[in-house]
Amino acid sequence: MMRRRKELTEDELRIIKKKISDEEAYEAFFKDCYLRNLRPATIEYYKNEFHGAKKIINKQLVEWVQKDVESLILQSKELMKVTTINTRLRALRAFYNFLCKSKLIDKNPMKNIKLLRDRQKTIETLDNKEIEKLIRTIRKEKTFISFRDEVIILVFLDTGVRLSELVGIEVNDVRGNIIIIRRTKNLFERTVYLSETTQEQLSRYIKIRGDVETTKLFISQDNKELNRHSIQTRLTKYGKEAMINKRVSPHTFRHTMAKRMIVSGVDAFSLMHLLGHTDITVTKRYVNLWGPDLEQKHKLHGALKGLKI
């Protein structure tokens, strides 16, 4: 009769070790998310990505190994864009990093997995003529809603705030030529600044808005808090009416603001604070978005400019 080995094999150890279920792992992970006060939208993003991953690889997430993640990537490449795949991989990385740190799993299946390389695309922005055309189109309506939307666009262009930040602005957050942005992505309040034109139009809007039950700055026709979807829908409508062949959205305005700031000479560090970025490398990426403008600057200020050689 063969004598048993002193040490158990990996398979034998796996039998002894108490396994946790996905439900138990989710409970621990999302409890940590709540304790860290992550935004509800972030928590919902994690839930959606975990559900989507399991629909492709029909297996408990706590039982995944590196090959399962690789299989997820290969199958996903036939179904979705690289950016969408990377979004899912980031969610899984956060999940498995937490489980490993908490010693709820032995091996991290994401340890050797890198995000997919994606070609950097030039992001569209609006030029002067397009912005003017858009404003003229809105002004044709002559309603409270159209005037509100004009002011919203001016605030977007002047400050570069995100859509979620804009709907969170309250009347008391507006103080002369500044707005205090409280509902931020990174939970750090910041101050943004208004040009004279935007300040004047915003002041007129507040007078027309009057006193209503909600304290939110931008309201619906029924004097209720304005929702994000409503703003995006109307911006798309105005873009089509103005025959602008670009996406007219809050993010387009944010990029337009960033571009105009950079072209005007604002440094990346200052822009980082205005946009509410926590990492300056994110802001520096904007510099690479607008080649023609940089090409023109190089022609005017290149190191060899003026040299007779």
C-alpha positions in Angstrom: 0.0 0.0 0.0 1.4 3.4 -1.1 2.2 5.8 1.8 0.5 9.2 1.8 2.6 12.3 1.2 3.1 14.7 4.1 1.9 17.7 2.2 -1.6 18.0 0.6 -1.8 18.8 -3.1 -3.4 22.0 -4.3 -6.5 20.2 -5.2 -6.8 18.7 -1.7 -6.1 22.1 -0.1 -8.9 23.5 -2.3 -11.3 20.9 -0.9 -10.4 21.8 2.7 -10.4 25.6 2.2 -13.9 27.1 2.8 -15.1 28.7 -0.4 -17.1 31.9 -0.5 -20.0 32.4 -2.9 -20.4 35.3 -5.3 -23.1 36.6 -3.0 -20.8 36.6 0.0 -18.1 38.3 -2.0 -20.5 41.0 -3.3 -21.7 41.7 0.2 -18.1 42.2 1.5 -17.1 44.3 -1.6 -20.1 46.6 -1.7 -20.0 47.1 2.1 -16.5 48.4 1.6 -17.7 50.6 -1.2 -20.4 52.1 1.1 -17.8 52.6 3.9 -15.6 54.5 1.4 -18.6 56.6 0.4 -18.4 55.8 -3.3 -21.0 57.4 -5.5 -24.2 55.5 -6.1 -23.4 55.6 -9.8 -20.0 53.9 -9.2 -21.6 51.2 -7.2 -24.2 50.7 -9.9 -21.4 50.5 -12.5 -19.7 47.7 -10.6 -23.0 45.7 -10.3 -23.7 46.1 -14.0 -20.2 45.0 -15.1 -20.1 42.0 -12.8 -23.5 40.9 -14.2 -22.3 41.5 -17.8 -19.1 39.5 -17.2 -21.0 36.5 -15.9 -23.3 36.5 -18.8 -20.3 35.9 -21.1 -18.4 33.5 -18.8 -21.1 31.4 -17.1 -19.1 30.8 -13.9 -19.0 32.2 -10.3 -16.6 35.2 -10.3 -14.9 33.9 -7.1 -13.9 30.8 -9.1 -12.4 32.6 -12.0 -8.7 32.1 -13.0 -6.6 34.0 -15.4 -7.8 31.9 -18.4 -11.4 32.9 -17.6 -10.4 36.6 -17.9 -8.5 36.0 -21.1 -11.6 34.1 -22.5 -13.8 37.1 -21.5 -11.5 39.5 -23.4 -11.4 37.3 -26.5 -15.2 36.8 -26.6 -15.8 40.5 -25.8 -13.7 41.7 -28.7 -16.3 40.3 -31.1 -19.2 42.0 -29.2 -18.0 45.5 -28.0 -15.5 48.3 -28.4 -12.1 48.3 -26.7 -13.1 51.1 -24.4 -16.1 49.1 -23.2 -14.0 46.1 -22.5 -11.5 48.1 -20.6 -14.3 49.6 -18.5 -15.4 46.1 -17.5 -11.8 45.0 -16.8 -11.4 48.0 -14.4 -14.4 46.9 -12.5 -13.1 43.3 -12.2 -9.7 44.5 -11.2 -11.2 46.5 -8.3 -13.3 43.5 -7.2 -10.4 41.0 -7.3 -7.9 43.4 -5.7 -10.3 43.8 -2.8 -10.9 40.0 -2.5 -7.2 39.3 -2.4 -6.4 42.1 0.0 -9.2 40.7 2.3 -7.8 37.2 1.8 -11.2 36.0 0.5 -9.5 34.4 -2.5 -6.0 33.0 -2.8 -5.1 34.1 -6.3 -5.9 37.3 -8.2 -7.0 36.3 -11.8 -6.4 39.9 -12.9 -2.8 40.0 -11.6 -1.2 39.6 -15.1 -4.0 41.1 -17.1 -3.4 44.5 -18.7 -5.9 46.8 -20.2 -6.3 46.6 -24.0 -4.4 49.2 -26.0 -6.7 51.6 -27.8 -5.9 54.1 -30.5 -6.3 57.6 -29.1 -9.1 59.4 -31.1 -9.4 63.1 -31.8 -12.3 64.3 -29.7 -14.6 66.8 -31.5 -15.1 70.3 -30.1 -17.3 73.1 -31.3 -15.8 76.2 -33.1 -17.0 79.8 -32.7 -19.5 79.6 -35.6 -21.1 76.4 -34.4 -21.5 77.8 -30.8 -23.0 81.0 -32.2 -25.3 79.1 -34.5 -26.5 76.9 -31.6 -27.3 79.9 -29.4 -29.2 81.6 -32.3 -31.2 78.5 -32.8 -32.2 78.3 -29.1 -33.1 82.0 -29.0 -35.7 81.5 -31.7 -38.0 79.7 -29.2 -38.4 82.6 -26.7 -39.6 80.4 -23.8 -38.5 79.9 -20.2 -37.1 76.5 -21.2 -35.1 77.8 -24.1 -33.6 80.7 -22.0 -32.8 78.2 -19.3 -31.1 75.9 -21.8 -29.1 78.9 -23.2 -27.8 79.7 -19.7 -27.0 76.0 -19.2 -24.9 75.9 -22.3 -23.1 79.1 -21.3 -22.3 77.6 -17.9 -21.0 74.4 -19.6 -18.8 76.4 -21.9 -17.5 78.8 -19.3 -16.7 76.2 -16.6 -16.4 72.8 -18.2 -18.5 71.2 -15.4 -19.8 67.7 -15.8 -23.5 67.1 -16.4 -23.8 65.5 -12.9 -22.2 68.5 -11.4 -24.4 71.0 -13.2 -27.7 69.4 -12.0 -26.3 69.5 -8.5 -25.8 73.2 -8.4 -28.1 75.1 -6.0 -29.1 78.7 -6.2 -27.0 79.6 -3.1 -23.9 78.1 -4.8 -23.9 81.0 -7.3 -21.9 83.9 -5.8 -21.3 86.7 -8.3 -18.8 85.5 -10.9 -18.2 82.2 -9.2 -20.1 78.9 -8.6 -19.2 76.4 -5.9 -19.4 72.9 -7.3 -20.3 70.6 -4.5 -21.6 67.4 -6.2 -18.2 66.4 -7.7 -16.9 63.1 -9.0 -14.0 63.0 -6.5 -16.0 64.4 -3.6 -13.8 67.5 -3.4 -15.6 70.8 -3.7 -14.1 73.3 -6.2 -14.7 76.8 -7.4 -15.4 77.6 -11.1 -15.5 81.1 -12.7 -18.0 82.8 -14.9 -17.3 85.3 -17.7 -19.2 88.6 -17.7 -21.7 87.4 -20.3 -22.5 84.2 -18.5 -22.8 86.0 -15.2 -25.3 88.5 -16.6 -27.4 85.8 -18.3 -27.4 83.7 -15.2 -28.5 86.6 -13.1 -31.4 87.2 -15.5 -32.3 83.5 -15.4 -32.4 83.5 -11.5 -34.8 86.5 -11.6 -37.1 84.7 -14.1 -36.8 81.4 -12.2 -38.2 83.0 -9.0 -38.8 81.2 -5.7 -39.9 77.5 -6.1 -39.8 74.5 -3.7 -36.6 73.0 -5.0 -33.2 74.7 -4.2 -31.6 73.4 -7.4 -30.6 76.2 -9.8 -31.9 74.7 -13.0 -35.5 73.5 -12.9 -38.1 72.0 -15.2 -41.2 73.6 -16.7 -43.1 72.2 -13.7 -40.6 73.9 -11.2 -39.1 70.6 -10.3 -35.5 69.5 -10.1 -34.1 69.0 -13.6 -32.8 65.5 -14.5 -29.8 64.8 -16.6 -31.5 62.9 -19.3 -33.8 65.9 -20.1 -30.8 68.1 -20.6 -29.0 65.7 -22.9 -32.2 65.2 -25.0 -32.7 68.9 -25.5 -29.0 69.5 -26.4 -29.3 66.8 -29.1 -32.5 68.4 -30.4 -30.8 71.8 -30.7 -27.8 70.4 -32.4 -30.0 68.8 -35.1 -32.0 72.0 -35.5 -28.9 74.0 -35.9 -27.6 71.4 -38.4 -24.4 70.9 -36.5 -22.8 67.7 -37.8 -21.2 66.9 -34.4 -22.4 65.5 -31.2 -23.8 68.3 -29.1 -23.5 67.2 -25.5 -22.2 68.3 -22.0 -19.0 66.4 -22.7 -18.5 68.2 -26.0 -18.9 71.5 -24.2 -16.4 70.3 -21.5 -13.8 69.4 -24.2 -14.5 72.7 -26.0 -13.8 74.6 -22.8 -10.6 72.7 -22.3 -9.4 73.2 -25.8 -10.1 77.0 -25.7 -8.3 77.3 -22.4 -5.2 75.4 -23.7 -5.1 77.4 -27.0 -5.4 80.6 -24.9 -2.3 79.6 -22.9 -3.8 78.2 -19.7 -1.3 75.7 -18.1 -2.3 72.1 -17.5 -2.1 72.5 -13.7 -4.6 75.3 -13.6 -6.9 73.5 -16.0 -6.7 70.4 -13.9 -8.2 72.3 -10.9 -10.9 74.0 -13.1 -12.0 70.7 -14.6 -11.9 68.8 -11.2 -9.3 66.2 -12.3 -7.4 64.5 -9.5 -4.5 63.5 -11.8 -2.7 65.9 -14.0 -1.9 63.2 -16.5 -5.6 63.1 -17.4 -5.5 66.8 -18.1 -2.3 66.5 -20.2 -4.1 64.2 -22.5 -6.1 67.1 -23.8 -3.0 68.7 -25.2 -2.7 65.8 -27.7 -6.3 66.2 -28.9 -5.9 69.3 -31.1 -3.1 68.8 -33.5 -3.8 71.6 -35.9 -3.7 74.2 -33.2 -0.4 72.9 -31.9 0.9 72.8 -35.4 0.1 76.5 -35.8 1.7 77.3 -32.5 4.8 75.4 -33.6 5.0 77.5 -36.8 4.8 80.7 -34.8 7.0 79.8 -31.8 9.1 76.8 -32.8 12.7 76.7 -31.5 14.2 77.4 -35.0 11.9 80.4 -35.6 14.0 83.4 -36.6 17.3 81.6 -37.0 19.1 82.3 -40.2 20.6 78.9 -40.8 
